[in-house]
Amino acid sequence: MGFLITIIILAIIFDFINGFHDAANSIATVVSTRVLSPTQAVIWSAFFNFVAFFIAEYILGFNIANTVQKTVEEAYVTMPLLISGLVAAITWSLITWWKGIPSSSSHTLIGGLTGAAIAAKGWEAVHWSTVGYIAMFIFFAPLIGFIAGNLITILLYWIARKAKPHRADKWFKRLQLLSSACLSIGHGLNDSQKEIGLIACAMVAYGSQYGFDGLNEWLLPDTITNAGTNANLTGAPSWIPIVCITAIAIGTMSGGWKIIKTMGNRITKITPVEGFCSQTAGAITLFITQHLGVPVSTTHVISGSIMGVGSIKRLSAVRWGVTLDLIIAWIITIPISAAIGMVTYYLMAIFM
């Protein structure tokens, strides 16, 4: 039971870190356009992160959680492997937060689990089609955000072409509250589900190894325990998503000011109209990927949206040097996290 409790605690810690690491995704533009103060913005975002639970529970389901738990082949899932993957994810997330790099928490976790699985059982332990599917969206997610940002900006510029700039700014500052709320819901739906899937996977793996009797009060045996670690999570007890989304909401309230500076100012200067467009494009992208069950990076999505919006003014309005740094960070996240996961697993094997 100690391993299982450790995994649950680590998953909650990772969700908390994810919250303050990724807080910038939802609030950077509303802060940079001075629609809300930083404190108001994180509270606003945290509230709608939690609203995401009810949307997932009663409307959209937990598609992303079901995808994440398939990263490792079912036969090779063990407690030490899951712990190593989480430790790797937490480590890289803290490093990138400290350096102010808006990296992907989703890909950090996938990389950590992949590296730990390879260290534990070899290359065959990884479900490569799932990992490849997720990795494709390192490029697709920002591209979708970029295109959506472009199209929405062009459309709104045409609709508001006769509006006075001051009046347009006033209206779009108000609308940014709506777009920020939608983006925060998308963030909660996407990012909290990775840990929901991981906890459910850990509980089933524990039950398979030690028996389900002690877990009957935690996990519904007729919905998950008889279906293996790759079971669909519909019907899982509500405490798992509630705890995960609460942790991410509390983490969001803790801020993430270093990354906010990068997202809100360094990529391109944002006006209220552009802030609304980038947030709306990001939210639409996140809802699409939620439906597809792809655990994309909210960082990638909103970065692509901001670039798409900024490029409408002129290509030189986007600081492409900063963009290149971001892309490099995105590409190296999975391999570095995998390396950390492998080292962590080997160290655990030595001392266990």
Secondary structure, DSSP 4 states (H G I P E B T S, - for coil): -HHHHHHHHHHHHHHHHHHHHHHHHHHHHHHHTTSS-HHHHHHHHHHHHHHHHHHIIIII--HHHHHHTTSB-GGG--HHHHHHHHHHHHHHHHHHHHHT----HHHHHHHHHHHHHHHHH-GGGB-HHHHHHHHHHHHHHHHHHHHHHHHHHHHHHHHTTTS-HHHHHHHHHHHHHHHHHHHHHHHHHHHHHHHHHHHHHHHHHHHHHH-SGGGTTTS-IIIIITT-TT---TT--THHHHHHHHHHHHHHHT--HHHHHIIIIIS----HHHHHHHHHHHHHHHHHHHHHT----HHHHHHHHHHHHHHHH-GGGS-HHHHHHHHHHHHHHHHHHHHHHHHHHHHHHHH-
